Amino acid sequence: MAVTRLEIDLGALRHNYLYIRSKIADNVKVIAVVKAFAYGSDAAAISLELEKQGVDYFAVAYVPEGIALRDAGIRTPIMVLHPQPDYFEEMVDRCLEPNLYSKRILELFYAFAKAKNQKNYPVHLKFNTGLNRLGFSAKDCTWILGRLHKNTSLRVKSLFSHLVASEDPTAEEFSLNQILEFTQISKQMIEGLDNVPFLHMTNTSGIINYERAHFDYVRTGIGLYGYGNTPEESAHLMPVARLKSVISQLHTIQEGDNVGYNRVFTAPQEMIIATLPIGHADGISRAFGNGAGYVRIGGVKAPIVGNVCMDMIMVDVTNISCEEGDDVEIFGELTGAEELSSQMKSISYEVLTAISQRVKRVIVD
Ligand SMILES: *Cc1c(COP(=O)(O)O)cnc(C)c1O
């Protein structure tokens, strides 16, 4: 296919899923994190394949992401990490399970569930143990237990927390303290609840580095898509998404000629420049302009020349034998999203999730 496209390799996804499963005990279950279009890929295709592979749970950030999975036919339980009251109605209609992370959200959802005559509606409670993003604090346990005592509308299905720096060995003491605090919170909560919820704490790096924090379920996002947070983690995984494009036009330019908007690039000698149909509207950040980023043509690196445009980039192919219509890799097999992201001082997560909906998704199996 000779257009800009994101190939999504379901074989790589299965490999990564099995690799992650091999890192946890048989009785530990897996929550696949498929937020943000499954990290910029295709949430429906990824989730349907994982459901086929027997994944136990899905997690999304926001309610509309969960609705899209239900529309795609997903029947596995879905937790919503960051539910918002405006979406409660649709959330309940589609059997999406909220994370109640604060007194305000708990009160609002409890009142909503009661008004809708819900019985034992599954909810998840998140505890903040250091990230200071979302979550109850340890000292809220008594309030939560009092509030939920003898209630019939809600049932606490799980308790969870999130590690701050699971990939960072220098933060081990901090992580172990988080695990200890979550263990104490869980103990107090379980003593006060009528049912025993399941516990979960780790993301992908936490799965690899903190076996003691596996508890009942683990949450994995980036690992499923083929990246870890260190080269050692990534070495065992296969990139699921491959961003490819094509050469639209070649120009031979002379010394002193400029390339792109604002004449930022001036040719130091005769050069050949290739124009590609992918720009910042597709997710190629302007931070990749002016040589920071590169693509591969016939396996050889071709640096981006000048500023990234909305719909196009120009790359230097002076020393590459290529023709109009030839295939280009932006990331995937030869250049990992991780490697490319480091060129703009970012992380694989950002490069992957930036790929906009304009880019055609092609499922490869
Ligand atoms: C996004 C997210 C994850 C997934 O993290 P990865 O590092 O991609 O495995 C897990 N838990 C929570 C709460 C998240 O927000």
The ligand as a MOL file (V3000), in Angstrom:
LIG
                    3D

  0  0  0     0  0            999 V3000
M  V30 BEGIN CTAB
M  V30 COUNTS 15 15 0 0 0
M  V30 BEGIN ATOM
M  V30 1 C -1.6080 4.0230 31.5820 0
M  V30 2 C -1.6720 3.2780 32.8670 0
M  V30 3 C -1.1130 1.9900 32.9920 0
M  V30 4 C -0.2950 1.3410 31.9110 0
M  V30 5 O 1.0740 1.6490 32.1010 0
M  V30 6 P 2.2030 1.0410 31.1440 0
M  V30 7 O 3.4510 1.6720 31.6490 0
M  V30 8 O 1.8620 1.4970 29.7700 0
M  V30 9 O 2.1730 -0.4340 31.2760 0
M  V30 10 C -1.3340 1.2970 34.1570 0
M  V30 11 N -2.0260 1.8530 35.1840 0
M  V30 12 C -2.5440 3.0990 35.1150 0
M  V30 13 C -3.2870 3.6380 36.2870 0
M  V30 14 C -2.3800 3.8590 33.9600 0
M  V30 15 O -2.8760 5.0960 33.9160 0
M  V30 END ATOM
M  V30 BEGIN BOND
M  V30 1 1 1 2
M  V30 2 1 2 3
M  V30 3 2 2 14
M  V30 4 1 3 4
M  V30 5 2 3 10
M  V30 6 1 4 5
M  V30 7 1 5 6
M  V30 8 2 6 7
M  V30 9 1 6 8
M  V30 10 1 6 9
M  V30 11 1 10 11
M  V30 12 2 11 12
M  V30 13 1 12 13
M  V30 14 1 12 14
M  V30 15 1 14 15
M  V30 END BOND
M  V30 END CTAB
M  END
